Each structure stands twice: as structure tokens, then as C-alpha cells.
Amino acid sequence: MAKKPPHDDVGDRNLTVRGPKAAAAGLPGVGHGLAAAVNQMGVRRTALTLLKVNQAGGFDCPGCAWPEPAPEHRPHAAHPEALSSPRSAPQRSRFEFCENGAKAVAEEATLRRITPEFFAEHSVAELAERSDYWLGQQGRLTTPMVKHPGATHFRPLGWEQAFALAAEHLKAIEPDQALFYTSGRTSNEAAFLYQLLARAYGTNNLPDCSNMCHESSGVALGATIGMGKGSVTLDDIHEAKLIVVVGQNPGTNHPRMLTALEKAKQRGAKIISINPLPEAGLMRFKNPQKVGGLIGSGTALADLHLPVRVGGDLALFQAIGAKLVAWGAVDEAFVTAYTSGFEGYAAAVREVDADLVARATGLGDDEIEQAARLFAASEATVVCWAMGLTQGRDAVATIQEVVNVQLLRGMIGKPGAGLCPVRGHSNVQGDRTMGIWHEPPTWLGGLGDRLGLTMPTRRGHDTVEAIRAMRDGHATVFVAVGGNFAAASPDTDVTEAALRRCTLTAHVSTKLNRSHVVTADEQTVLILPCLGRTERDTQAAGDQFVTVEDSMSNVHASQGRLDPASPLLLSEVAIVAGLARAVLPDSTIPWESYAQDYRAIRALIEQTVPGFGDFEAKVRTKAGFTLPHPPRDSRSFPTPDGRARFTVSPLDVLTVPPGRLLLQTLRSHDQYNTTIYGLDDRYRGVKAGRRVVFVNPDDLTELGIADGAMVDLVSEWADGERRAPAFRVIAYPTVRGCAAAYFPEANVLVPLDSTATGSNTPTSKQIIVRLQPA
């Protein structure tokens, strides 16, 4: 039987701390993942559901965007009963999901339900006082709900009423006063239809979660190789001779990546880990698919760990590049044939200041040389990164330095080599491909011509600009398909105040979250519950499937099989179409036809978006298809001069005043983005709590703060201080001068105007703080 949702909101009152782990997954990973699933779904539903995760004919995991192996190499579960007996599971079956994947599926396929009676019992004011964890644990939304101006509670309403109410607000304003936000879990079909709604309405205000994570990657890669996506496939990871994992924690954020790293390691690859904190998943991996991973010692992964200071990666890659140039370890044939700007780059790195590099990185020259030797010796190198690189002040320049090193060695467009930004949500890359972007995509004019529409050409608002627009009264309607905008965004107090200034906020969601309860008295708020990935989507033309794009540009189908959590749920596509019909009643776009049969949407995508020729036929194969990537496929670079571009960036080390630390935000092992699965961080030794800050023991001694003390985190900026109260200090082996805390709890410390140069991504990895005794 599934367990009921927690009645009490316990917070951190039972928090305990143990030492960090030195290995990831193994039997504890199996046990914790299945326990979470059984708690939410019960044994039988857990078995039937997890059998279909990431399988051909099944549904794509609603968690991360790590790709699946080819269907013939994809492990599958043959014995449902094995799920209830983790110890026997490896002998009976294999699965293509991880611990956090099981938790993500459980959150969506839970048997817990939020009914109108729940909202009658709990006022909006009471819900606003609850934690993010408690809100998420209450279960699936079942009925459209509204909070009218002056009301104290949400109440149910019908779908047509909800659409009419949203249309009333949208028709009363100018198009650029509306914001259409999107989460990365939205399917290709829903995302394409959503951007079409926004642009048919008249705006490019399409902020999305990419603006807060890999926007820096897209900007850097677009400027250097002409494509804002990574240049590797999963086979390249397996075939690499050197894999560099920088600013990323696969053990928590992309656990299935560890299987790919293990496979590469067993084929002889070297692995470098670059991170301010040692991460269990990169030390040793106990593969739960193998007996040796459950009862043996597992596989040691990282050959070299570089404990770089927060924000020191730019200096590190400049120093590596300088050594490669000095040693003559340059693929001259590749550089001559395919690149521009090498001479300027080489001249710049010859002048790199070793003392400045040491101050920026906290590393010794011998450590940097050891890494550079591995680059020089490798015939096939992949560099992987995530938000550790993308959310700093110099994020774009840092990623361009990564590109420089790969270009030096000719590591683009060959097997086992390339650039690998590891995306977060399972279709966040697909959303951008489908046109969820505040910039008009190149194909937008053609789409307008095809539909007989004049599309808006003005650049829209990204996420940070959207918050400013709401704050300043320039945007008054906020519509979100998925996500948890209030929790995901920076400068929490400013973001929430901005949302409260809107006349209407509308949220398409599967579960209750913080954004739903950030309200103002005279504001209208709509909660529009939708089907999840795990559920059967039946429309007029029959059962439907949707498509997603993974982190390596593979597009494949996803089809849920569970009965919907409520007969009142609509699919994301149906909700977008319903909004469109109400907002644009005179539109010639056949919204209803798109909602009745998703093949019609895919046909329009095929005609519009490059790379989607013969979309319907290709996506119906078990493996799906991989989108074209000229740099990877043919060493063709769609830049202005047709060449990959070396870049030169200044090295400007952030000065941290005495008595302060440089804080980065990160995830616990029991969360995915803003979704809190539980209150434990098993690999870092934290149990039953989240308001913790990890600090080097020597820094604590110097600051005169005891391990276990309670402190407020205070960030200091030109416009004043920001405070996150009541954090427990944990002595932890992070780099001297650096600290770490979980988001969204620490988002309040990041000012809205502190963003990465070039991408406008909030600087959640570069926050100067002081620890003030509570």
C-alpha cells in the first residue's frame, strides 16, 4: 500500500549529520529508489510503472535528459515481482532507470490526490506557510482551481470557465504585457503549440528554465562552433579515451551517466573530476545492474580530482591551454583546416599569469600540469559540464575556454570526442528546438507564411527580464506550462513580489508547488492540472504519444499507460489548445484538430523545424532519430566564416573580502531541480534536513564558528544585503574559502541583477557571503 502524505511539516527539527560517502548507487541506491516508489505508489503499481521507464514503447523518465542506449542494448525488466525484492532484482532483471528516476516517476504516478476538499480545508495563507517539500508531497492535482480577487481559498471551476477567465485577462492587455513561461518537462508537441499560441497572440515573451541553467552553454557554443548544442552521442562517451567532468555531479543529478562512465573506464578511458566538492559518484560507482556493484567494491572512476575554487574553471582551462600550446600538443591539421583565431588565442595564453591562475583556482601548478598531460596524451576527449560552469559571472567565457582546449586538440567531429553540456530536465533541449525562446527562431517567418500570420519580430523577455517586467508593472499576466517559477528563480523576495503584481497567474501543473501559493489579495490565480508522462493520453483520434529530445539530440517517443489521476485532467496539448481557442476565437489555426490528433502537430513541425524531415515515420522507430549536428557530423561549422572560432577572454579573479566565503548553490540527493523528494542527502551525510551550509573545517576555525553552529547566510551587494536565516554549519571537505548550500533555499541570496555576462543567467554559483551567528 502507498503511504499517506505527511500531515506535519517537520522542517529541519530532526536534522542529523554523518560523514560523506565515498561511493554511489549500489544496494542502498536500489533500496532507497524502490522505497520511495512503493511509498507513493504501492508495490504492484511500482512494478508495472517502472517496467516502462525509458523503454521502447514506454515513457521517457520525467527526470533528467541523459540519453538511453540503443534499444538492443537497453536493459529491461522481465520480472515485475523483482521490484519488491531489491536483493534478488539484479539476478532476475535489469532496468533503464536510476534511484532518482524512480523517485521522479513515483512523484508523478503517486496514488496521493489533492481534491477540492483539500483546498477547502487549507486557506491560501496557510498553504503559503508550508514548505516546498510538504506541498509537493500532498499528491496529484485533480481539478482546475481558481483563487478570485479577495478570496481566501481556492475553489474548483470547469475547464471552459478557466479558459474564458484566462482569455479575459489576456484580451485586456497588450501582447507584450503577457509572459508565457515553460518548464523543460513539456513535450515537443506541447512546446511547439505553446510557442505558436504566444506568437499568434503577438509576443516573443517566452522565458523558460533554460535561461537559468544552460543558456550560457548555448551562447558560448553558438558563438564558437555555430551550434548551441553539444557535439557528442552516447557512443562517444563509451569510446572516449579521456572524459573530463567539470562543474557537474552525476551521482545526484544524472545517475545513469555513471553507467556510461563505467563502460568507458572499463574500455581504458581516463576520467578527470573538476569540482570544489568531492562527489561520491565520481569516486566510486557500484553499478546496481551488476552483482559486483551490489556486493563488491564497484568501479573507481576519477583518475584525477581537481578541487578547483568556485569560479576558477576559466583560469584552469586557460592554464591547460597554455601548457598545450607551449608543449606543441596542437592538432595543427585540424586547427588550420577548420578554425579561425588561433594565433590571437595562442598569443593570449602565452601571457597567462601563473600567480593569478593559482589565486583563481586554488590549485598547484603540478595538479594543472597533470591534467594537461592527460589532455595531451588523449586521442579522443569528451568534456562534460553542467551548472557548475553555467551559473557564474564569467560562465560564457569559461565554456569558450573549454571549447578552445578541445579545438586545440581537434576534439570535435571525431568518434569518442566532443563537447557535452549535460542538460537537466528531460526535454529542456527539445523545448528550445521547438521555439521556446525569447529570440525569434530563424524558421519563425516561414511558419507565419505557412499559417498566413505575421509573426512578432521583437525580442521577448528572458527569465530575468520577465521578473523585472512584472516588478515594474510592464507585464501583468503570467502563464506557466510546468515548472515552479517562484522557487527556481533568483532573488526570491523580489521574484515573489513581482508575481504578486500580476493581475493573473496561471499554472499548468501535475502537483502543488510554491508558485501556486504566491498570491496577492486582489489577484486571480488559476491552477490547471494536466496529465503526466506516465499516464494514458486519449484524444478524439485515439491514444496519443508525445516526443522528447534528450541531451544528445536524439528524438524519441514517450507514451504513458497508467489511468489518469483524475477524469478531469487534460493533456498539456489540450490545455494549450483550449487557451488558444479562448484567447484567439477568430484564429484560422486549427487548434482543435491539433488537440485531437498530435500527428497534425508533428506534421507542422516537420514542415517548419530543420532536421525534422519525415518526423512521424522516424519517431515511430524504437530508437527514434538523432537530429543533424554539422560540427559533429561533418566538421562543418555554421558560423559567419564557416570555421570554429578560438576566443580570447580576460582573466578577472573575483575578490572575496576577509571573513567572507564564496558560496555555490547545489542540489541535495533527494531532489530534482525544485522538486524535493525527501529531506536526506545520503552521499553528503545529511539526514532529515535541508537548511545546511557546507564549509571547510579550516575556514570554520579561522572564522571562529563551530561545526554544527546555527548561522544566517548574508550576501553583500551594492544594493544591500540579502539574508537566508537559520542554517546549520557542516564541516566538509570543500575548497578553502568556498561554501555550498541547497537551492531553492539559498536563491534568496542571488540578486536579480547579478547575471552571467552574455547569457543573463543568474549567478547562483558565485555568491559572496558571511556567516552570521543566528
C-alpha positions, 0 to 999 in steps of 0.5 A: 500500500502507498503511504499517506502524505505527511500531515506535519511539516517537520522542517529541519527539527530532526536534522542529523549529520554523518560523514560523506560517502565515498561511493554511489548507487549500489544496494542502498541506491536500489533500496532507497529508489524502490522505497520511495516508489512503493511509498507513493505508489504501492508495490504492484503499481511500482512494478508495472510503472517502472517496467516502462521507464525509458523503454521502447514503447514506454515513457521517457523518465520525467527526470533528467535528459541523459540519453538511453542506449540503443534499444538492443542494448537497453536493459529491461525488466522481465520480472515485475515481482523483482521490484519488491525484492531489491536483493534478488532484482539484479539476478532476475532483471535489469532496468533503464532507470536510476534511484532518482528516476524512480523517485521522479516517476513515483512523484508523478504516478503517486496514488496521493490526490489533492481534491477540492476538499483539500483546498477547502480545508487549507486557506491560501495563507496557510498553504503559503506557510508550508514548505516546498517539500510538504506541498509537493508531497500532498499528491496529484492535482485533480481539478482546475482551481481558481483563487478570485480577487479577495478570496481566501481559498481556492475553489474548483471551476470547469475547464471552459470557465478557466479558459474564458477567465484566462482569455479575459485577462489576456484580451485586456492587455497588450501582447507584450504585457503577457509572459508565457513561461515553460518548464523543460518537462513539456513535450515537443508537441506541447512546446511547439503549440505553446510557442505558436499560441504566444506568437499568434497572440503577438509576443516573443515573451517566452522565458523558460528554465533554460535561461537559468541553467544552460543558456550560457552553454548555448551562447558560448557554443553558438558563438564558437562552433555555430551550434548551441548544442553539444557535439557528442552521442552516447557512443562517444562517451563509451569510446572516449579515451579521456572524459573530463567532468567539470562543474557537474555531479552525476551521482545526484543529478544524472545517475545513469551517466555513471553507467556510461562512465563505467563502460568507458573506464572499463574500455581504458578511458581516463576520467578527470573530476573538476569540482570544489566538492568531492562527489561520491559518484565520481569516486566510486560507482557500484553499478546496481545492474551488476552483482559486483556493484551490489556486493563488491567494491564497484568501479573507481572512476576519477583518475584525477580530482581537481578541487578547483575554487568556485569560479576558477574553471576559466583560469584552469582551462586557460592554464591547460591551454597554455601548457598545450600550446607551449608543449606543441600538443596542437592538432595543427591539421585540424586547427588550420583546416577548420578554425579561425583565431588561433594565433590571437588565442595562442598569443593570449595564453602565452601571457597567462599569469601563473600567480593569478591562475593559482589565486583563481583556482586554488590549485598547484601548478603540478595538479594543472600540469597533470591534467594537461598531460592527460589532455595531451596524451588523449586521442579522443576527449569528451568534456562534460559540464553542467551548472557548475560552469553555467551559473557564474559571472564569467560562465560564457567565457569559461565554456569558450575556454573549454571549447578552445582546449578541445579545438586545440586538440581537434576534439570535435567531429571525431568518434569518442570526442566532443563537447557535452553540456549535460542538460537537466530536465528531460526535454529542456533541449527539445523545448528550445528546438521547438521555439521556446525562446525569447529570440525569434527562431530563424524558421519563425517567418516561414511558419507565419507564411505557412499559417498566413500570420505575421509573426512578432519580430521583437525580442521577448523577455528572458527569465530575468527580464520577465521578473523585472517586467512584472516588478515594474508593472510592464507585464501583468499576466503570467502563464506557466506550462510546468515548472515552479517559477517562484522557487527556481528563480533568483532573488526570491523576495523580489521574484515573489513580489513581482508575481504578486503584481500580476493581475493573473497567474496561471499554472499548468501543473501535475502537483502543488508547488510554491508558485501556486501559493504566491498570491496577492489579495486582489489577484486571480490565480488559476491552477490547471492540472494536466496529465503526466508522462506516465499516464494514458493520453486519449484524444478524439483520434485515439491514444496519443504519444508525445516526443522528447529530445534528450541531451544528445539530440536524439528524438524519441517517443514517450507514451504513458499507460497508467489511468489518469489521476483524475477524469478531469485532467487534460493533456498539456496539448489540450490545455494549450489548445483550449487557451488558444481557442479562448484567447484567439476565437477568430484564429484560422489555426486549427487548434482543435484538430491539433488537440485531437490528433498530435500527428497534425502537430508533428506534421507542422513541425516537420514542415517548419523545424530543420532536421525534422524531415519525415518526423512521424515515420522516424519517431515511430522507430524504437530508437527514434532519430538523432537530429543533424549536428554539422560540427559533429557530423561533418566538421562543418561549422555554421558560423559567419566564416564557416570555421570554429572560432578560438576566443580570447577572454580576460582573466578577472579573479573575483575578490572575496573580502576577509571573513567572507566565503564564496558560496555555490548553490547545489542540489541535495540527493533527494531532489530534482531541480525544485522538486524535493523528494525527501529531506536526506542527502545520503552521499553528503551525510545529511539526514532529515534536513535541508537548511545546511551550509557546507564549509571547510573545517579550516575556514570554520576555525579561522572564522571562529564558528563551530561545526554544527553552529546555527548561522544566517547566510548574508550576501553583500551587494551594492544594493544591500544585503540579502539574508537566508536565516537559520542554517546549520554549519557542516564541516566538509571537505570543500575548497578553502574559502568556498561554501555550498548550500541547497537551492531553492533555499539559498536563491534568496541570496542571488540578486536579480541583477547579478547575471552571467555576462552574455547569457543573463543567467543568474549567478547562483554559483558565485555568491559572496557571503558571511556567516552570521551567528543566528 
